[in-house]
């Protein structure tokens, strides 16, 4: 009887261990999905910020160019 009890307990331990491994695997997969989703969102936000910064920089450059006073070329004289 004691051998049957040991085998039963061992069988239950194996089943519980397998169930725990499966649950851990599912939890790990869910955590990975959440991490990937967050990384995608962060990447998209960073790309939007970079595009906005580039647009502002281009606008600032255009404004600076408009403010530069470029002298007209000197007229060539016939004396040369």
N, CA, C and O atoms as a MOPAC input file, in Angstrom:
PM7 MOZYME 1SCF
protein

 N      0.81600 1    -1.19300 1     0.00000 1
 C      0.00000 1     0.00000 1     0.00000 1
 C      0.86100 1     1.26000 1     0.00000 1
 O      0.53300 1     2.25200 1    -0.65000 1
 N      1.94800 1     1.20300 1     0.72600 1
 C      2.79300 1     2.37400 1     0.81800 1
 C      3.44400 1     2.67500 1    -0.53000 1
 O      3.68400 1     3.84100 1    -0.84400 1
 N      3.73600 1     1.64700 1    -1.33800 1
 C      4.31300 1     1.86700 1    -2.65900 1
 C      3.28300 1     2.55400 1    -3.56500 1
 O      3.64400 1     3.45300 1    -4.32400 1
 N      2.03800 1     2.15900 1    -3.50100 1
 C      0.97500 1     2.78800 1    -4.28100 1
 C      0.82300 1     4.25300 1    -3.88300 1
 O      0.63700 1     5.12200 1    -4.73400 1
 N      0.90200 1     4.51100 1    -2.59800 1
 C      0.79800 1     5.89100 1    -2.10700 1
 C      1.96300 1     6.73400 1    -2.61600 1
 O      1.76400 1     7.87400 1    -3.03500 1
 N      3.18600 1     6.17900 1    -2.58200 1
 C      4.36000 1     6.90100 1    -3.07300 1
 C      4.21500 1     7.20100 1    -4.56800 1
 O      4.49500 1     8.31400 1    -5.01400 1
 N      3.77600 1     6.20300 1    -5.33600 1
 C      3.61200 1     6.40200 1    -6.77100 1
 C      2.53200 1     7.44100 1    -7.07000 1
 O      2.66800 1     8.23800 1    -7.99800 1
 N      1.46900 1     7.42600 1    -6.28400 1
 C      0.39300 1     8.39100 1    -6.46900 1
 C      0.88400 1     9.80400 1    -6.15700 1
 O      0.62100 1    10.74100 1    -6.91100 1
 N      1.58800 1     9.94700 1    -5.06100 1
 C      2.13300 1    11.25300 1    -4.67500 1
 C      3.13100 1    11.73700 1    -5.72900 1
 O      3.12300 1    12.90900 1    -6.10600 1
 N      3.98500 1    10.83100 1    -6.20100 1
 C      4.94800 1    11.19300 1    -7.23600 1
 C      4.22900 1    11.63300 1    -8.51000 1
 O      4.61200 1    12.62400 1    -9.13200 1
 N      3.20000 1    10.90200 1    -8.89300 1
 C      2.41400 1    11.25400 1   -10.07400 1
 C      1.77700 1    12.62200 1    -9.93000 1
 O      1.76800 1    13.41400 1   -10.87200 1
 N      1.24500 1    12.89800 1    -8.74900 1
 C      0.64900 1    14.21700 1    -8.50600 1
 C      1.68800 1    15.33400 1    -8.57500 1
 O      1.41200 1    16.42100 1    -9.08200 1
 N      2.87700 1    15.05400 1    -8.06300 1
 C      3.95800 1    16.04900 1    -8.13000 1
 C      4.34500 1    16.33800 1    -9.58100 1
 O      4.56700 1    17.48800 1    -9.95700 1
 N      4.42000 1    15.28400 1   -10.38400 1
 C      4.76800 1    15.46700 1   -11.79300 1
 C      3.70100 1    16.29700 1   -12.50000 1
 O      4.02200 1    17.22500 1   -13.24300 1
 N      2.43300 1    15.96200 1   -12.26900 1
 C      1.33600 1    16.69700 1   -12.90500 1
 C      1.33500 1    18.16200 1   -12.46700 1
 O      1.16600 1    19.06000 1   -13.29200 1
 N      1.52300 1    18.39700 1   -11.18700 1
 C      1.56000 1    19.77900 1   -10.67900 1
 C      2.74900 1    20.54700 1   -11.25900 1
 O      2.62900 1    21.72600 1   -11.59300 1
 N      3.89100 1    19.87700 1   -11.37500 1
 C      5.07100 1    20.53200 1   -11.94500 1
 C      4.84400 1    20.91100 1   -13.39300 1
 O      5.21800 1    22.00500 1   -13.81500 1
 N      4.23300 1    20.01400 1   -14.16400 1
 C      3.93700 1    20.30700 1   -15.55900 1
 C      2.95200 1    21.46400 1   -15.68500 1
 O      3.09900 1    22.32900 1   -16.54800 1
 N      1.95100 1    21.46500 1   -14.81700 1
 C      0.97100 1    22.55200 1   -14.84000 1
 C      1.64300 1    23.88500 1   -14.48900 1
 O      1.34300 1    24.91300 1   -15.09700 1
 N      2.54200 1    23.86500 1   -13.51700 1
 C      3.25100 1    25.08500 1   -13.12400 1
 C      4.14200 1    25.57700 1   -14.26000 1
 O      4.23800 1    26.78100 1   -14.49700 1
 N      4.79300 1    24.65200 1   -14.96200 1
 C      5.64400 1    25.04200 1   -16.09700 1
 C      4.80400 1    25.65900 1   -17.21200 1
 O      5.19300 1    26.66300 1   -17.80900 1
 N      3.67300 1    25.06400 1   -17.48200 1
 C      2.79400 1    25.59200 1   -18.53000 1
 C      2.30500 1    26.98500 1   -18.15900 1
 O      2.26800 1    27.87100 1   -19.01200 1
 N      1.93000 1    27.19200 1   -16.90600 1
 C      1.47100 1    28.50200 1   -16.45900 1
 C      2.59800 1    29.52500 1   -16.55700 1
 O      2.38000 1    30.66300 1   -16.97300 1
 N      3.80900 1    29.11000 1   -16.16800 1
 C      4.95900 1    30.01800 1   -16.25200 1
 C      5.23400 1    30.39300 1   -17.70500 1
 O      5.57900 1    31.53500 1   -18.00400 1
 N      5.07800 1    29.42000 1   -18.60700 1
 C      5.28500 1    29.68900 1   -20.02200 1
 C      4.23700 1    30.68500 1   -20.53700 1
 O      4.57100 1    31.59600 1   -21.29500 1
 N      3.00700 1    30.52100 1   -20.14000 1
 C      1.94400 1    31.44000 1   -20.55800 1
 C      2.18000 1    32.83800 1   -19.99800 1
 O      2.00000 1    33.83200 1   -20.70200 1
 N      2.58200 1    32.91300 1   -18.73800 1
 C      2.87500 1    34.20900 1   -18.12700 1
 C      4.02800 1    34.90400 1   -18.84700 1
 O      3.99500 1    36.11300 1   -19.07500 1
 N      5.04600 1    34.12300 1   -19.20100 1
 C      6.19500 1    34.67700 1   -19.90200 1
 C      5.79100 1    35.19100 1   -21.28500 1
 O      6.24300 1    36.25300 1   -21.71200 1
 N      4.95100 1    34.44400 1   -21.97200 1
 C      4.48800 1    34.87200 1   -23.29200 1
 C      3.66800 1    36.15500 1   -23.18500 1
 O      3.80700 1    37.05400 1   -24.01400 1
 N      2.82100 1    36.24000 1   -22.17400 1
 C      2.00600 1    37.44600 1   -21.98100 1
 C      2.89000 1    38.65100 1   -21.66400 1
 O      2.65700 1    39.74700 1   -22.17300 1
 N      3.89900 1    38.44600 1   -20.82600 1
 C      4.82000 1    39.53600 1   -20.49200 1
 C      5.58700 1    39.99000 1   -21.73000 1
 O      5.81800 1    41.18500 1   -21.91800 1
 N      5.98100 1    39.03900 1   -22.57200 1
 C      6.69200 1    39.38900 1   -23.80300 1
 C      5.79200 1    40.19300 1   -24.73200 1
 O      6.24500 1    41.16200 1   -25.34200 1
 N      4.52900 1    39.80800 1   -24.84800 1
 C      3.59100 1    40.55600 1   -25.68900 1
 C      3.43600 1    41.98500 1   -25.18500 1
 O      3.43100 1    42.93000 1   -25.97300 1
 N      3.30800 1    42.13800 1   -23.87200 1
 C      3.15900 1    43.47300 1   -23.29800 1
 C      4.40400 1    44.31500 1   -23.55600 1
 O      4.30300 1    45.50200 1   -23.87000 1
 N      5.57100 1    43.70200 1   -23.42400 1
 C      6.82300 1    44.41800 1   -23.65600 1
 C      6.92600 1    44.86900 1   -25.10300 1
 O      7.32100 1    46.00100 1   -25.38100 1
 N      6.56900 1    43.98200 1   -26.02400 1
 C      6.62400 1    44.32600 1   -27.45200 1
 C      5.65300 1    45.45300 1   -27.77100 1
 O      5.98500 1    46.37200 1   -28.51900 1
 N      4.45700 1    45.38300 1   -27.20500 1
 C      3.46600 1    46.43300 1   -27.43600 1
 C      3.97300 1    47.77900 1   -26.92500 1
 O      3.82800 1    48.80300 1   -27.59200 1
 N      4.56700 1    47.76300 1   -25.73900 1
 C      5.09100 1    49.00200 1   -25.16400 1
 C      6.25700 1    49.54100 1   -26.00000 1
 O      6.37000 1    50.74900 1   -26.20800 1
 N      7.11700 1    48.64600 1   -26.47500 1
 C      8.24500 1    49.07800 1   -27.29800 1
 C      7.75900 1    49.69000 1   -28.60900 1
 O      8.30600 1    50.69200 1   -29.07100 1
 N      6.73300 1    49.08900 1   -29.20600 1
 C      6.17500 1    49.64900 1   -30.44300 1
 C      5.62600 1    51.04900 1   -30.19800 1
 O      5.85500 1    51.96300 1   -30.99000 1
 N      4.90100 1    51.20900 1   -29.09400 1
 C      4.32900 1    52.51600 1   -28.76800 1
 C      5.43200 1    53.53800 1   -28.53100 1
 O      5.34200 1    54.67100 1   -29.00400 1
 N      6.47200 1    53.14600 1   -27.80100 1
 C      7.58000 1    54.06600 1   -27.52500 1
 C      8.31200 1    54.43700 1   -28.80500 1
 O      8.71600 1    55.58600 1   -28.98000 1
 N      8.48500 1    53.46600 1   -29.70500 1
 C      9.15900 1    53.73100 1   -30.96900 1
 C      8.34300 1    54.70300 1   -31.81400 1
 O      8.89000 1    55.62900 1   -32.41300 1
 N      7.03800 1    54.48600 1   -31.85700 1
 C      6.16400 1    55.37200 1   -32.62800 1
 C      6.18800 1    56.78200 1   -32.04300 1
 O      6.26000 1    57.76100 1   -32.78600 1
 N      6.13000 1    56.89000 1   -30.72000 1
 C      6.19900 1    58.20400 1   -30.08300 1
 C      7.52300 1    58.89800 1   -30.39700 1
 O      7.55200 1    60.09500 1   -30.68600 1
 N      8.61000 1    58.14400 1   -30.33900 1
 C      9.92700 1    58.72400 1   -30.62200 1
 C     10.01100 1    59.18000 1   -32.07200 1
 O     10.58800 1    60.22800 1   -32.36100 1
 N      9.44200 1    58.40300 1   -32.98000 1
 C      9.45600 1    58.79800 1   -34.39800 1
 C      8.63800 1    60.06300 1   -34.61800 1
 O      9.04300 1    60.94800 1   -35.37200 1
 N      7.48500 1    60.14700 1   -33.95900 1
 C      6.66200 1    61.35700 1   -34.08300 1
 C      7.40100 1    62.56500 1   -33.53200 1
 O      7.37700 1    63.63800 1   -34.13500 1
 N      8.06300 1    62.39800 1   -32.38400 1
 C      8.82700 1    63.49500 1   -31.79500 1
 C      9.96100 1    63.92100 1   -32.71900 1
 O     10.20900 1    65.11400 1   -32.89400 1
 N     10.64900 1    62.94900 1   -33.30800 1
 C     11.75900 1    63.27700 1   -34.21000 1
 C     11.25400 1    64.02000 1   -35.43800 1
 O     11.88700 1    64.97000 1   -35.89700 1
 N     10.11700 1    63.58900 1   -35.96800 1
 C      9.55200 1    64.27900 1   -37.13500 1
 C      9.15200 1    65.70600 1   -36.78300 1
 O      9.38300 1    66.62600 1   -37.56800 1
 N      8.55500 1    65.89600 1   -35.61000 1
 C      8.16500 1    67.24100 1   -35.18100 1
 C      9.40400 1    68.12200 1   -34.97400 1
 O      9.40100 1    69.29900 1   -35.33600 1
 N     10.45300 1    67.54900 1   -34.39500 1
 C     11.69200 1    68.31100 1   -34.19400 1
 C     12.33000 1    68.69200 1   -35.52400 1
 O     12.83500 1    69.80400 1   -35.67600 1
 N     12.30800 1    67.78000 1   -36.48100 1
 C     12.87500 1    68.06900 1   -37.80600 1
 C     12.07600 1    69.16600 1   -38.49700 1
 O     12.64600 1    70.04200 1   -39.14800 1
 N     10.75500 1    69.11400 1   -38.35500 1
 C      9.91200 1    70.14400 1   -38.95900 1
 C     10.18300 1    71.50900 1   -38.33800 1
 O     10.26200 1    72.51400 1   -39.04500 1
 N     10.32700 1    71.54400 1   -37.00200 1
 C     10.64300 1    72.81200 1   -36.33700 1
 C     12.00600 1    73.33600 1   -36.76600 1
 O     12.17800 1    74.53400 1   -36.98900 1
 N     12.97400 1    72.42900 1   -36.88000 1
 C     14.31500 1    72.85100 1   -37.28700 1
 C     14.29400 1    73.40800 1   -38.70800 1
 O     14.93700 1    74.41900 1   -38.98800 1
 N     13.56200 1    72.75500 1   -39.59800 1
 C     13.46700 1    73.24900 1   -40.98000 1
 C     12.80400 1    74.61800 1   -41.01200 1
 O     13.22200 1    75.49400 1   -41.76900 1
 N     11.78600 1    74.80500 1   -40.20500 1
 C     11.10600 1    76.09700 1   -40.14400 1
 C     12.04300 1    77.17100 1   -39.60700 1
 O     12.07900 1    78.28800 1   -40.12400 1
 N     12.80100 1    76.82900 1   -38.56500 1
 C     13.75300 1    77.79100 1   -37.99500 1
 C     14.82500 1    78.16500 1   -39.01300 1
 O     15.22600 1    79.32500 1   -39.10900 1
 N     15.28100 1    77.17900 1   -39.76600 1
 C     16.30400 1    77.45800 1   -40.78300 1
 C     15.72800 1    78.36100 1   -41.86800 1
 O     16.38700 1    79.30300 1   -42.30900 1
 N     14.51200 1    78.07800 1   -42.29300 1
 C     13.88500 1    78.90700 1   -43.32700 1
 C     13.73700 1    80.34700 1   -42.84200 1
 O     13.98300 1    81.28800 1   -43.59700 1
 N     13.33700 1    80.51500 1   -41.58500 1
 C     13.19800 1    81.87600 1   -41.04100 1
 C     14.54900 1    82.57700 1   -40.97600 1
 O     14.65000 1    83.76700 1   -41.27200 1
 N     15.58200 1    81.84400 1   -40.59100 1
 C     16.91900 1    82.43500 1   -40.49400 1
 C     17.42900 1    82.84100 1   -41.87200 1
 O     18.06300 1    83.88500 1   -42.02100 1
 N     17.15500 1    82.02400 1   -42.86900 1
 C     17.59100 1    82.34700 1   -44.22900 1
 C     16.89200 1    83.61100 1   -44.73300 1
 O     17.50100 1    84.43600 1   -45.41300 1
 N     15.61900 1    83.75400 1   -44.39600 1
 C     14.87700 1    84.93800 1   -44.82200 1
 C     15.44400 1    86.20800 1   -44.20900 1
 O     15.34500 1    87.28000 1   -44.80500 1
 N     16.03200 1    86.10100 1   -43.03800 1
 C     16.54100 1    87.28100 1   -42.33100 1
 C     17.95200 1    87.66200 1   -42.75400 1
 O     18.42900 1    88.73900 1   -42.39900 1
 N     18.62100 1    86.80600 1   -43.50000 1
 C     19.98800 1    87.10400 1   -43.91700 1
 C     19.94600 1    88.13000 1   -45.04700 1
 O     19.22000 1    87.96800 1   -46.02700 1
 N     20.73200 1    89.17900 1   -44.88900 1
 C     20.79300 1    90.23700 1   -45.89400 1
 C     21.97900 1    89.94900 1   -46.80400 1
 O     23.13400 1    90.10100 1   -46.40600 1
 N     21.68200 1    89.53800 1   -48.01400 1
 C     22.74100 1    89.22500 1   -48.97500 1
 C     22.92700 1    90.44600 1   -49.86800 1
 O     21.99000 1    90.87400 1   -50.54300 1
 N     24.12300 1    91.00000 1   -49.87300 1
 C     24.35200 1    92.18600 1   -50.71000 1
 C     24.31400 1    91.81700 1   -52.18600 1
 O     24.68900 1    90.71400 1   -52.58300 1
 N     23.85200 1    92.76600 1   -52.98000 1
 C     23.82200 1    92.55300 1   -54.42500 1
 C     25.24200 1    92.52700 1   -54.94400 1
 O     26.11700 1    93.20200 1   -54.40200 1
 N     25.47700 1    91.75300 1   -55.98800 1
 C     26.86700 1    91.73400 1   -56.53200 1
 C     27.23800 1    93.10800 1   -57.06700 1
 O     26.40600 1    93.83300 1   -57.61200 1
 N     28.47500 1    93.43500 1   -56.90100 1
 C     28.96700 1    94.74400 1   -57.38200 1
 C     28.93900 1    94.76600 1   -58.89300 1
 O     29.26400 1    93.77800 1   -59.55200 1
 N     28.54900 1    95.90300 1   -59.43100 1
 C     28.50100 1    96.04200 1   -60.89600 1
 C     29.92500 1    96.11500 1   -61.42300 1
 O     30.78500 1    96.78900 1   -60.85600 1
 N     30.15100 1    95.40600 1   -62.51900 1
 C     31.49300 1    95.42600 1   -63.10400 1
 C     31.66800 1    96.74100 1   -63.85800 1
 O     30.75500 1    97.21800 1   -64.53200 1
 N     32.81300 1    97.29000 1   -63.73400 1
 C     33.08200 1    98.54200 1   -64.44300 1
 C     33.83000 1    98.25000 1   -65.73800 1
 O     34.52000 1    97.23800 1   -65.85600 1
 N     33.68800 1    99.12200 1   -66.67300 1
 C     34.35200 1    98.95400 1   -67.96900 1
 C     35.81600 1    99.33700 1   -67.90300 1
 O     36.55800 1    99.13000 1   -68.86400 1
 N     36.24000 1    99.89300 1   -66.77900 1
 C     37.61600 1   100.35700 1   -66.64200 1
 C     38.60500 1    99.22100 1   -66.50900 1
 O     39.79800 1    99.41800 1   -66.73900 1
 N     38.16400 1    98.08800 1   -66.16000 1
 C     39.10200 1    97.00100 1   -65.87200 1
 C     39.79800 1    96.59700 1   -67.08000 1
 O     40.63100 1    95.69200 1   -67.03900 1

